[in-house]
Each structure stands twice: as structure tokens, then as C-alpha cells.
Amino acid sequence: DFDAEIVVRDAHGDRAINIELERLHPKASLVQGWGAIQNVFQGLDQDFKGVFLVGYHAAGDNTEAVLGHTMHSIMKSVKVNNRSVNEAGLFALYAGHHDVPVVFISGDDHAVREAEEQLGDIIGVEVKKSYGRGCIKSLSLEQSRLLLEKNAASAVQKIKQDNLQLSKVSTPITLELELYDTGVRISVLQNVSEILAFD
């Protein structure tokens, strides 16, 4: 009997148009594509009661996790105020800025464990077990669906109790990015910076 607006944000890939409208829940609306800024939480404000992160990966420097990355494959690690954060941690800080808690995450075992370490009281659903960057054991679609539905319902109950932890960061913020040596792309950035340094 939880009557609320549900907003689904398609935020994967260069175009962010992966979700089919025909398969969307009748009570949900869908945000797709990228604006001038690639904002994963486009439209999020203090009116939202909670955020569910579905299909997340572990951090880019986690070599045991399948396809570990932090927002982009060239990013090895991200630190905010000298604390390592993955995508879930970064997005939780953004949501926390708007006084909205992240209450749910699904992904592989490493992504869920990292989120629990960084965010504390969060409901995590492991739908995959990683055997390295390129190998996983996935649950069947039916098993995943049942687990996701059951735990999403638990997350909604937590929202109704209104006793949720916000992710906040003290200001000023120090942001550290470490990039992988990805050859041509990094070389191009280095060349551009050298060109701009000419006086």
C-alpha cells in the first residue's frame, strides 16, 4: 500500500537508452539519455525518500570483481577527502547532499560488500558471484527477480520507518582520481595538456 512516485533512471552507456518503456512498471516514469552534464541522478531532489542502485559494479581498483569500474573504465580509483569510494559511494554522497538516503543496491558480491562497508545500513542483493574481472556465476533471471522483489520490499519498509542514514561529506571537498594507463586515450590527454602549456 505504498503509494509513491517511482522514477527509474537509465544511466548506462554512452546513450543511456537501455530500458524499454513497454516493460516499465505502470506506476513508474523513466529518465533516459544524457543532458549537458552526465548526471546519473538527473531530477533527484529533497522530495525523494530513497534511492535504489540496481546493477552496480565494484570499484575500478578491485581486480577480483567482474568489470570493476568507477563511472568510467579508465578510472582506477576515486578518493573523496582521502576516503576511497566506488560508484555507489559517490552517488550516495550526491544523494546525501539532497538529504536522500541510498537504501538498496544490487550487483555482484564485491559491489554489495563495498557498498555495505561504505554506506553502512543498506540492503544489498548479490545476483552474481565474481571469479575475477572477466568471469562470473549469475543467478537465473527468476531467482534474481524473486530476490530483488523481496529485498526491494524490505527497503521500502525501511523508508517508511524514516530512520535512514544519509551519506554526507565535510567541505571543502578534496577529490583524487587515479587513472589506468590506457594507452592512446591517456596519451591524447597528455598531448593536449602539453599543447596548452605552450607560451
Phi, psi and omega in degrees: 000026181274101183265105183210160173283134177246124178245124178258129179250113173277111186228037182243133174087177183295332185249339180055049177226061185259340187264132180274127181303325182297336183262000182284145177301140184302334181268001184258154169243163190231131173253124181230161177080174180243142173270202179299326176247134181283078184268112180297329182254040179308124178094351181291134174212186186292352178283345179282148182260340181185158180240136175247124178259115186245129176077044184264159179248164173285176183294160183297333181269006177270096185283351178271346184266146179292127177049040178303131177200158177238094179072324181210149185293342180274351181270121179276313181208157178227135175234136174243120184050045176069016177244126180294135177224148173258191180302314181301317179295318178297313183290330175294324176295320178296314179296319179298328176300329178264012180061037178241127180275149168270123188246349190209141172215144171231152180164204177281173184301323181289318179299318180293315180298316179299318180296319179296322179292320185276327189250349177075247189282080181227147177271121182246139180235115178272115177253356179215151171243127182277140171241028183126181185296334185238016184217130180220160167246117182256147170290160174294161178301320181293315177299316179298315182300314181297316179297316181297315180297314181299313183283330174295322177297321177296321178295321177297320177298321177297321179297318180296328178288341174056042177228065189246151183273130176265146173266120181231160178222141180282150179253154359290156184264134172253125182243124178242129178241134172242127183258149171288153173280097185255026172071244190302315184298316179292320178301318178299315179298320179295318179297318179298315181295325178292319179298316181292340182279349180296137177245000000 
